[in-house]
Structure formats: structure tokens, C-alpha cells
């Protein structure tokens, strides 16, 4: 999901940014073998503008699976992520595939 598609927008549907957010992440992983793990995840979150109340019904949701390989020498995860966008606007894709290096936090 494009990070610019989450959060408050103006009348022209352009991102205006927020000063607070709600975020939830749950993961369950299986050790496949050695440094390889399979993860199932659920993410939910949203940013809110100043003066706007946090509304849990406005959270964006995604779920999916990830293959994570920890490079033994570098101790850095290489990640293949496939996610389904459960609560999306018409301009957002229904699913995505990404490659990432490093942790999420």
C-alpha cells in the first residue's frame, strides 16, 4: 500500500498529513528451517488530522504472508511480502507484493 493513501485528505483528495495515529500489528510465524521463517500478519492503522478524533472504524486493514530470511553474517532480514488490502478506496490496489530489507520498526 502506498503510504500517501492513508490519512486525512482535503476536498481535492490530496494528503494533508496528520499529527496522531492508531496502529495495530499482529504476526504469527513458523520456523521453516534454518534462517527461513513464514509469517502470517494482520495490520490496521490510520492517521488523523489535528482536531479530529481517533475513530477505530476508519482504520485501514491488510493481511497477508511474508517469507523472511535472516542473513547470518549481517543479521538483517530479507523479506518477501504479499498483502491483501481489506478496506480500500477505489484508487488503492486490492493486493501488493514487496521486497524489503530490514525490520519494520
N, CA, C and O atoms as CSV, one atom per row, in Angstrom:
chain,resi,resn,atom,element,x,y,z
A,1,UNK,N,N,0.844,-1.163,0.000
A,1,UNK,CA,C,0.000,0.000,0.000
A,1,UNK,C,C,0.900,1.240,0.000
A,1,UNK,O,O,1.901,1.287,0.715
A,2,UNK,N,N,0.545,2.222,-0.790
A,2,UNK,CA,C,1.282,3.474,-0.830
A,2,UNK,C,C,1.006,4.240,0.461
A,2,UNK,O,O,-0.151,4.443,0.831
A,3,UNK,N,N,2.070,4.666,1.146
A,3,UNK,CA,C,1.890,5.343,2.430
A,3,UNK,C,C,1.157,6.672,2.293
A,3,UNK,O,O,0.616,7.174,3.278
A,4,UNK,N,N,1.128,7.246,1.110
A,4,UNK,CA,C,0.439,8.525,0.905
A,4,UNK,C,C,-1.073,8.356,0.776
A,4,UNK,O,O,-1.788,9.353,0.680
A,5,UNK,N,N,-1.582,7.115,0.772
A,5,UNK,CA,C,-3.012,6.896,0.631
A,5,UNK,C,C,-3.688,6.656,1.971
A,5,UNK,O,O,-4.894,6.409,2.010
A,6,UNK,N,N,-2.950,6.721,3.061
A,6,UNK,CA,C,-3.513,6.545,4.398
A,6,UNK,C,C,-3.451,7.885,5.109
A,6,UNK,O,O,-2.424,8.563,5.079
A,7,UNK,N,N,-4.543,8.265,5.746
A,7,UNK,CA,C,-4.550,9.510,6.496
A,7,UNK,C,C,-5.538,10.514,5.956
A,7,UNK,O,O,-6.239,10.254,4.978
A,8,UNK,N,N,-5.589,11.668,6.605
A,8,UNK,CA,C,-6.567,12.687,6.211
A,8,UNK,C,C,-6.252,13.308,4.850
A,8,UNK,O,O,-5.092,13.492,4.481
A,9,UNK,N,N,-7.321,13.625,4.116
A,9,UNK,CA,C,-7.198,14.276,2.810
A,9,UNK,C,C,-8.071,15.528,2.786
A,9,UNK,O,O,-9.006,15.661,3.576
A,10,UNK,N,N,-7.750,16.448,1.864
A,10,UNK,CA,C,-8.553,17.661,1.723
A,10,UNK,C,C,-9.680,17.430,0.712
A,10,UNK,O,O,-9.895,16.299,0.275
A,11,UNK,N,N,-10.391,18.478,0.342
A,11,UNK,CA,C,-11.526,18.376,-0.573
A,11,UNK,C,C,-11.101,17.896,-1.965
A,11,UNK,O,O,-11.921,17.348,-2.701
A,12,UNK,N,N,-9.825,18.097,-2.334
A,12,UNK,CA,C,-9.307,17.658,-3.635
A,12,UNK,C,C,-8.721,16.253,-3.562
A,12,UNK,O,O,-8.089,15.794,-4.514
A,13,UNK,N,N,-8.928,15.569,-2.440
A,13,UNK,CA,C,-8.436,14.208,-2.197
A,13,UNK,C,C,-6.907,14.143,-2.173
A,13,UNK,O,O,-6.322,13.124,-2.540
A,14,UNK,N,N,-6.263,15.231,-1.741
A,14,UNK,CA,C,-4.811,15.273,-1.595
A,14,UNK,C,C,-4.464,15.105,-0.124
A,14,UNK,O,O,-5.137,15.647,0.753
A,15,UNK,N,N,-3.399,14.343,0.134
A,15,UNK,CA,C,-2.976,14.081,1.518
A,15,UNK,C,C,-2.567,15.379,2.203
A,15,UNK,O,O,-1.810,16.175,1.647
A,16,UNK,N,N,-3.078,15.584,3.426
A,16,UNK,CA,C,-2.715,16.783,4.189
A,16,UNK,C,C,-1.897,16.424,5.436
A,16,UNK,O,O,-1.390,17.306,6.129
A,17,UNK,N,N,-1.777,15.138,5.708
A,17,UNK,CA,C,-0.981,14.709,6.861
A,17,UNK,C,C,-1.776,14.759,8.152
A,17,UNK,O,O,-2.852,15.351,8.222
A,18,UNK,N,N,-1.225,14.132,9.154
A,18,UNK,CA,C,-1.886,14.089,10.442
A,18,UNK,C,C,-0.887,14.299,11.563
A,18,UNK,O,O,0.322,14.271,11.334
A,19,UNK,N,N,-1.382,14.509,12.770
A,19,UNK,CA,C,-0.482,14.702,13.911
A,19,UNK,C,C,-0.667,13.602,14.961
A,19,UNK,O,O,-0.066,13.657,16.034
A,20,UNK,N,N,-1.505,12.598,14.647
A,20,UNK,CA,C,-1.664,11.449,15.546
A,20,UNK,C,C,-2.097,10.252,14.703
A,20,UNK,O,O,-2.592,10.406,13.586
A,21,UNK,N,N,-1.900,9.052,15.262
A,21,UNK,CA,C,-2.277,7.861,14.520
A,21,UNK,C,C,-2.610,6.725,15.477
A,21,UNK,O,O,-2.246,6.745,16.653
A,22,UNK,N,N,-3.315,5.731,14.935
A,22,UNK,CA,C,-3.584,4.484,15.643
A,22,UNK,C,C,-2.980,3.373,14.790
A,22,UNK,O,O,-3.118,3.385,13.566
A,23,UNK,N,N,-2.309,2.410,15.430
A,23,UNK,CA,C,-1.624,1.347,14.705
A,23,UNK,C,C,-1.748,0.044,15.472
A,23,UNK,O,O,-1.569,0.016,16.690
A,24,UNK,N,N,-2.054,-1.037,14.764
A,24,UNK,CA,C,-2.135,-2.366,15.344
A,24,UNK,C,C,-1.463,-3.335,14.388
A,24,UNK,O,O,-1.690,-3.277,13.179
A,25,UNK,N,N,-0.635,-4.226,14.922
A,25,UNK,CA,C,0.056,-5.216,14.107
A,25,UNK,C,C,0.096,-6.530,14.868
A,25,UNK,O,O,0.473,-6.566,16.039
A,26,UNK,N,N,-0.294,-7.610,14.200
A,26,UNK,CA,C,-0.197,-8.945,14.786
A,26,UNK,C,C,0.492,-9.862,13.789
A,26,UNK,O,O,0.183,-9.837,12.598
A,27,UNK,N,N,1.434,-10.677,14.281
A,27,UNK,CA,C,2.158,-11.615,13.440
A,27,UNK,C,C,2.203,-12.982,14.121
A,27,UNK,O,O,2.283,-13.088,15.344
A,28,UNK,N,N,2.151,-14.003,13.306
A,28,UNK,CA,C,2.356,-15.362,13.790
A,28,UNK,C,C,3.353,-16.004,12.844
A,28,UNK,O,O,3.130,-16.032,11.634
A,29,UNK,N,N,4.441,-16.518,13.377
A,29,UNK,CA,C,5.454,-17.059,12.481
A,29,UNK,C,C,5.718,-18.533,12.736
A,29,UNK,O,O,5.518,-19.067,13.827
A,30,UNK,N,N,6.189,-19.170,11.636
A,30,UNK,CA,C,6.569,-20.571,11.650
A,30,UNK,C,C,8.022,-20.654,11.209
A,30,UNK,O,O,8.384,-20.065,10.191
A,31,UNK,N,N,8.857,-21.364,11.945
A,31,UNK,CA,C,10.228,-21.607,11.514
A,31,UNK,C,C,10.190,-22.689,10.445
A,31,UNK,O,O,9.813,-23.829,10.718
A,32,UNK,N,N,10.581,-22.329,9.226
A,32,UNK,CA,C,10.581,-23.276,8.113
A,32,UNK,C,C,11.831,-24.141,8.165
A,32,UNK,O,O,11.773,-25.347,7.925
A,33,UNK,N,N,12.947,-23.525,8.475
A,33,UNK,CA,C,14.208,-24.250,8.567
A,33,UNK,C,C,15.363,-23.281,8.527
A,33,UNK,O,O,15.403,-22.380,7.690
A,34,UNK,N,N,16.306,-23.469,9.438
A,34,UNK,CA,C,17.460,-22.573,9.488
A,34,UNK,C,C,17.026,-21.134,9.686
A,34,UNK,O,O,16.254,-20.830,10.595
A,35,UNK,N,N,17.526,-20.242,8.827
A,35,UNK,CA,C,17.186,-18.814,8.985
A,35,UNK,C,C,15.922,-18.386,8.248
A,35,UNK,O,O,15.674,-17.187,8.118
A,36,UNK,N,N,15.107,-19.341,7.758
A,36,UNK,CA,C,13.905,-19.012,6.981
A,36,UNK,C,C,12.651,-19.149,7.842
A,36,UNK,O,O,12.449,-20.158,8.517
A,37,UNK,N,N,11.807,-18.104,7.803
A,37,UNK,CA,C,10.535,-18.099,8.529
A,37,UNK,C,C,9.400,-17.721,7.590
A,37,UNK,O,O,9.579,-16.944,6.652
A,38,UNK,N,N,8.222,-18.289,7.864
A,38,UNK,CA,C,6.985,-17.899,7.201
A,38,UNK,C,C,6.137,-17.175,8.230
A,38,UNK,O,O,5.918,-17.693,9.325
A,39,UNK,N,N,5.656,-15.985,7.895
A,39,UNK,CA,C,4.830,-15.201,8.809
A,39,UNK,C,C,3.463,-14.951,8.199
A,39,UNK,O,O,3.341,-14.721,6.996
A,40,UNK,N,N,2.442,-14.996,9.032
A,40,UNK,CA,C,1.107,-14.542,8.681
A,40,UNK,C,C,0.861,-13.281,9.498
A,40,UNK,O,O,1.182,-13.246,10.686
A,41,UNK,N,N,0.302,-12.253,8.886
A,41,UNK,CA,C,0.157,-10.990,9.602
A,41,UNK,C,C,-1.189,-10.327,9.344
A,41,UNK,O,O,-1.876,-10.614,8.363
A,42,UNK,N,N,-1.537,-9.436,10.255
A,42,UNK,CA,C,-2.695,-8.559,10.141
A,42,UNK,C,C,-2.250,-7.185,10.618
A,42,UNK,O,O,-1.709,-7.056,11.716
A,43,UNK,N,N,-2.472,-6.167,9.812
A,43,UNK,CA,C,-2.115,-4.795,10.153
A,43,UNK,C,C,-3.358,-3.912,10.055
A,43,UNK,O,O,-4.211,-4.124,9.192
A,44,UNK,N,N,-3.453,-2.937,10.930
A,44,UNK,CA,C,-4.521,-1.945,10.867
A,44,UNK,C,C,-3.955,-0.617,11.350
A,44,UNK,O,O,-3.167,-0.581,12.295
A,45,UNK,N,N,-4.354,0.467,10.706
A,45,UNK,CA,C,-3.869,1.770,11.137
A,45,UNK,C,C,-4.496,2.900,10.349
A,45,UNK,O,O,-5.123,2.688,9.311
A,46,UNK,N,N,-4.314,4.104,10.863
A,46,UNK,CA,C,-4.815,5.311,10.210
A,46,UNK,C,C,-4.202,6.519,10.897
A,46,UNK,O,O,-3.932,6.491,12.098
A,47,UNK,N,N,-3.985,7.568,10.138
A,47,UNK,CA,C,-3.529,8.850,10.677
A,47,UNK,C,C,-4.722,9.795,10.740
A,47,UNK,O,O,-5.660,9.686,9.950
A,48,UNK,N,N,-4.671,10.722,11.688
A,48,UNK,CA,C,-5.785,11.646,11.902
A,48,UNK,C,C,-5.256,13.075,12.011
A,48,UNK,O,O,-4.172,13.312,12.546
A,49,UNK,N,N,-6.033,14.012,11.500
A,49,UNK,CA,C,-5.642,15.424,11.497
A,49,UNK,C,C,-5.841,16.046,12.875
A,49,UNK,O,O,-6.559,15.514,13.723
A,50,UNK,N,N,-5.190,17.179,13.071
A,50,UNK,CA,C,-5.341,17.925,14.324
A,50,UNK,C,C,-6.812,18.297,14.512
A,50,UNK,O,O,-7.461,18.787,13.588
A,51,UNK,N,N,-7.323,18.062,15.702
A,51,UNK,CA,C,-8.716,18.356,15.997
A,51,UNK,C,C,-9.677,17.236,15.623
A,51,UNK,O,O,-10.853,17.286,15.984
A,52,UNK,N,N,-9.202,16.242,14.917
A,52,UNK,CA,C,-10.025,15.104,14.520
A,52,UNK,C,C,-9.891,13.998,15.570
A,52,UNK,O,O,-8.778,13.679,15.987
A,53,UNK,N,N,-10.998,13.419,15.997
A,53,UNK,CA,C,-10.963,12.323,16.967
A,53,UNK,C,C,-10.483,11.037,16.310
A,53,UNK,O,O,-10.732,10.813,15.125
A,54,UNK,N,N,-9.802,10.199,17.068
A,54,UNK,CA,C,-9.408,8.886,16.575
A,54,UNK,C,C,-10.659,8.018,16.504
A,54,UNK,O,O,-11.352,7.819,17.501
A,55,UNK,N,N,-10.931,7.510,15.312
A,55,UNK,CA,C,-12.112,6.695,15.064
A,55,UNK,C,C,-11.636,5.323,14.575
A,55,UNK,O,O,-11.114,5.206,13.466
A,56,UNK,N,N,-11.813,4.295,15.394
A,56,UNK,CA,C,-11.332,2.957,15.049
A,56,UNK,C,C,-12.052,2.369,13.839
A,56,UNK,O,O,-11.538,1.437,13.220
A,57,UNK,N,N,-13.209,2.880,13.493
A,57,UNK,CA,C,-13.928,2.401,12.304
A,57,UNK,C,C,-13.296,2.891,11.010
A,57,UNK,O,O,-13.623,2.386,9.936
A,58,UNK,N,N,-12.398,3.864,11.093
A,58,UNK,CA,C,-11.731,4.384,9.906
A,58,UNK,C,C,-10.375,3.719,9.653
A,58,UNK,O,O,-9.676,4.098,8.713
A,59,UNK,N,N,-9.997,2.751,10.461
A,59,UNK,CA,C,-8.702,2.093,10.277
A,59,UNK,C,C,-8.648,1.362,8.943
A,59,UNK,O,O,-9.621,0.737,8.522
A,60,UNK,N,N,-7.502,1.450,8.289
A,60,UNK,CA,C,-7.231,0.677,7.078
A,60,UNK,C,C,-6.672,-0.667,7.521
A,60,UNK,O,O,-5.927,-0.740,8.499
A,61,UNK,N,N,-7.027,-1.731,6.807
A,61,UNK,CA,C,-6.629,-3.079,7.199
A,61,UNK,C,C,-5.933,-3.790,6.054
A,61,UNK,O,O,-6.273,-3.587,4.888
A,62,UNK,N,N,-4.970,-4.613,6.383
A,62,UNK,CA,C,-4.362,-5.509,5.404
A,62,UNK,C,C,-3.954,-6.785,6.120
A,62,UNK,O,O,-3.691,-6.793,7.323
A,63,UNK,N,N,-3.908,-7.849,5.358
A,63,UNK,CA,C,-3.464,-9.134,5.881
A,63,UNK,C,C,-2.668,-9.829,4.792
A,63,UNK,O,O,-2.814,-9.517,3.610
A,64,UNK,N,N,-1.828,-10.769,5.192
A,64,UNK,CA,C,-1.036,-11.450,4.181
A,64,UNK,C,C,-0.022,-12.389,4.778
A,64,UNK,O,O,-0.121,-12.815,5.928
A,65,UNK,N,N,0.969,-12.699,3.944
A,65,UNK,CA,C,2.029,-13.626,4.332
A,65,UNK,C,C,3.383,-13.043,3.953
A,65,UNK,O,O,3.501,-12.230,3.037
A,66,UNK,N,N,4.390,-13.480,4.679
A,66,UNK,CA,C,5.745,-12.982,4.442
A,66,UNK,C,C,6.722,-14.134,4.595
A,66,UNK,O,O,6.597,-14.954,5.505
A,67,UNK,N,N,7.697,-14.187,3.692
A,67,UNK,CA,C,8.846,-15.075,3.852
A,67,UNK,C,C,10.000,-14.204,4.306
A,67,UNK,O,O,10.326,-13.210,3.656
A,68,UNK,N,N,10.613,-14.567,5.407
A,68,UNK,CA,C,11.696,-13.763,5.985
A,68,UNK,C,C,12.943,-14.634,6.118
A,68,UNK,O,O,12.928,-15.676,6.774
A,69,UNK,N,N,14.024,-14.182,5.477
A,69,UNK,CA,C,15.305,-14.884,5.529
A,69,UNK,C,C,16.300,-13.999,6.272
A,69,UNK,O,O,16.577,-12.880,5.840
A,70,UNK,N,N,16.829,-14.485,7.368
A,70,UNK,CA,C,17.813,-13.723,8.147
A,70,UNK,C,C,19.208,-14.046,7.618
A,70,UNK,O,O,19.659,-15.188,7.694
A,71,UNK,N,N,19.884,-13.036,7.083
A,71,UNK,CA,C,21.260,-13.223,6.598
A,71,UNK,C,C,22.165,-13.454,7.803
A,71,UNK,O,O,22.329,-12.555,8.628
A,72,UNK,N,N,22.756,-14.645,7.920
A,72,UNK,CA,C,23.538,-14.983,9.117
A,72,UNK,C,C,24.697,-14.028,9.414
A,72,UNK,O,O,24.909,-13.675,10.574
A,73,UNK,N,N,25.430,-13.612,8.423
A,73,UNK,CA,C,26.599,-12.754,8.657
A,73,UNK,C,C,26.183,-11.331,9.013
A,73,UNK,O,O,26.774,-10.710,9.897
A,74,UNK,N,N,25.169,-10.815,8.327
A,74,UNK,CA,C,24.726,-9.436,8.535
A,74,UNK,C,C,23.672,-9.314,9.633
A,74,UNK,O,O,23.494,-8.232,10.193
A,75,UNK,N,N,22.969,-10.403,9.951
A,75,UNK,CA,C,21.871,-10.409,10.916
A,75,UNK,C,C,20.777,-9.411,10.516
A,75,UNK,O,O,20.230,-8.694,11.354
A,76,UNK,N,N,20.476,-9.387,9.204
A,76,UNK,CA,C,19.470,-8.489,8.635
A,76,UNK,C,C,18.442,-9.333,7.892
A,76,UNK,O,O,18.825,-10.214,7.122
A,77,UNK,N,N,17.140,-9.092,8.101
A,77,UNK,CA,C,16.134,-9.882,7.372
A,77,UNK,C,C,15.911,-9.391,5.948
A,77,UNK,O,O,15.789,-8.191,5.702
A,78,UNK,N,N,15.861,-10.338,5.013
A,78,UNK,CA,C,15.417,-10.095,3.648
A,78,UNK,C,C,13.984,-10.607,3.613
A,78,UNK,O,O,13.720,-11.741,4.012
A,79,UNK,N,N,13.043,-9.767,3.132
A,79,UNK,CA,C,11.627,-10.057,3.289
A,79,UNK,C,C,10.885,-10.013,1.956
A,79,UNK,O,O,11.028,-9.058,1.192
A,80,UNK,N,N,10.092,-11.047,1.680
A,80,UNK,CA,C,9.164,-11.078,0.560
A,80,UNK,C,C,7.766,-11.020,1.170
A,80,UNK,O,O,7.383,-11.904,1.937
A,81,UNK,N,N,7.011,-9.988,0.832
A,81,UNK,CA,C,5.732,-9.718,1.486
A,81,UNK,C,C,4.606,-9.686,0.448
A,81,UNK,O,O,4.693,-8.977,-0.555
A,82,UNK,N,N,3.552,-10.461,0.703
A,82,UNK,CA,C,2.349,-10.413,-0.121
A,82,UNK,C,C,1.184,-10.020,0.785
A,82,UNK,O,O,0.911,-10.699,1.775
A,83,UNK,N,N,0.497,-8.931,0.450
A,83,UNK,CA,C,-0.567,-8.412,1.316
A,83,UNK,C,C,-1.849,-8.181,0.529
A,83,UNK,O,O,-1.818,-7.787,-0.637
A,84,UNK,N,N,-2.991,-8.436,1.196
A,84,UNK,CA,C,-4.314,-8.136,0.675
A,84,UNK,C,C,-4.815,-6.883,1.379
A,84,UNK,O,O,-4.740,-6.787,2.604
A,85,UNK,N,N,-5.323,-5.925,0.617
A,85,UNK,CA,C,-5.856,-4.684,1.146
A,85,UNK,C,C,-7.349,-4.875,1.403
A,85,UNK,O,O,-8.148,-4.845,0.467
A,86,UNK,N,N,-7.731,-5.070,2.673
A,86,UNK,CA,C,-9.103,-5.427,3.023
A,86,UNK,C,C,-10.078,-4.258,2.993
A,86,UNK,O,O,-11.242,-4.444,2.638
A,87,UNK,N,N,-9.638,-3.073,3.351
A,87,UNK,CA,C,-10.512,-1.902,3.451
A,87,UNK,C,C,-9.879,-0.810,2.609
A,87,UNK,O,O,-9.043,-0.052,3.102
A,88,UNK,N,N,-10.270,-0.720,1.343
A,88,UNK,CA,C,-9.567,0.183,0.436
A,88,UNK,C,C,-10.518,1.095,-0.312
A,88,UNK,O,O,-11.705,0.810,-0.468
A,89,UNK,N,N,-9.952,2.207,-0.772
A,89,UNK,CA,C,-10.673,3.095,-1.673
A,89,UNK,C,C,-10.487,2.574,-3.097
A,89,UNK,O,O,-9.642,1.711,-3.334
A,90,UNK,N,N,-11.270,3.091,-4.045
A,90,UNK,CA,C,-11.232,2.620,-5.430
A,90,UNK,C,C,-9.854,2.810,-6.072
A,90,UNK,O,O,-9.474,2.024,-6.939
A,91,UNK,N,N,-9.104,3.830,-5.665
A,91,UNK,CA,C,-7.805,4.098,-6.283
A,91,UNK,C,C,-6.675,3.272,-5.679
A,91,UNK,O,O,-5.547,3.340,-6.167
A,92,UNK,N,N,-6.943,2.496,-4.636
A,92,UNK,CA,C,-5.919,1.678,-3.994
A,92,UNK,C,C,-5.962,0.255,-4.541
A,92,UNK,O,O,-7.042,-0.262,-4.827
A,93,UNK,N,N,-4.803,-0.386,-4.690
A,93,UNK,CA,C,-4.780,-1.743,-5.242
A,93,UNK,C,C,-5.353,-2.764,-4.255
A,93,UNK,O,O,-5.246,-2.575,-3.043
A,94,UNK,N,N,-5.962,-3.847,-4.764
A,94,UNK,CA,C,-6.518,-4.871,-3.875
A,94,UNK,C,C,-5.451,-5.726,-3.189
A,94,UNK,O,O,-5.702,-6.296,-2.127
A,95,UNK,N,N,-4.265,-5.817,-3.791
A,95,UNK,CA,C,-3.172,-6.598,-3.199
A,95,UNK,C,C,-1.841,-6.034,-3.680
A,95,UNK,O,O,-1.793,-5.253,-4.630
A,96,UNK,N,N,-0.762,-6.438,-3.015
A,96,UNK,CA,C,0.567,-5.949,-3.384
A,96,UNK,C,C,1.617,-6.987,-3.034
A,96,UNK,O,O,1.412,-7.834,-2.164
A,97,UNK,N,N,2.738,-6.909,-3.723
A,97,UNK,CA,C,3.887,-7.763,-3.456
A,97,UNK,C,C,5.094,-6.856,-3.307
A,97,UNK,O,O,5.338,-5.999,-4.157
A,98,UNK,N,N,5.859,-7.039,-2.225
A,98,UNK,CA,C,7.002,-6.167,-1.966
A,98,UNK,C,C,8.200,-6.965,-1.513
A,98,UNK,O,O,8.071,-8.034,-0.916
A,99,UNK,N,N,9.371,-6.426,-1.808
A,99,UNK,CA,C,10.631,-6.929,-1.283
A,99,UNK,C,C,11.181,-5.861,-0.351
A,99,UNK,O,O,11.203,-4.681,-0.703
A,100,UNK,N,N,11.624,-6.261,0.830
A,100,UNK,CA,C,12.162,-5.307,1.788
A,100,UNK,C,C,13.381,-5.893,2.490
A,100,UNK,O,O,13.518,-7.110,2.621
A,101,UNK,N,N,14.247,-5.019,2.929
A,101,UNK,CA,C,15.417,-5.410,3.711
A,101,UNK,C,C,15.355,-4.661,5.023
A,101,UNK,O,O,15.181,-3.442,5.030
A,102,UNK,N,N,15.496,-5.365,6.137
A,102,UNK,CA,C,15.457,-4.742,7.442
A,102,UNK,C,C,14.133,-4.982,8.147
A,102,UNK,O,O,13.240,-5.648,7.624
A,103,UNK,N,N,14.030,-4.425,9.340
A,103,UNK,CA,C,12.827,-4.604,10.136
A,103,UNK,C,C,11.838,-3.484,9.879
A,103,UNK,O,O,12.183,-2.478,9.259
A,104,UNK,N,N,10.596,-3.651,10.354
A,104,UNK,CA,C,9.567,-2.639,10.141
A,104,UNK,C,C,9.656,-1.505,11.131
A,104,UNK,O,O,9.188,-0.408,10.826
A,105,UNK,N,N,10.229,-1.708,12.296
A,105,UNK,CA,C,10.270,-0.659,13.308
A,105,UNK,C,C,11.680,-0.212,13.547
A,105,UNK,O,O,11.917,0.671,14.371
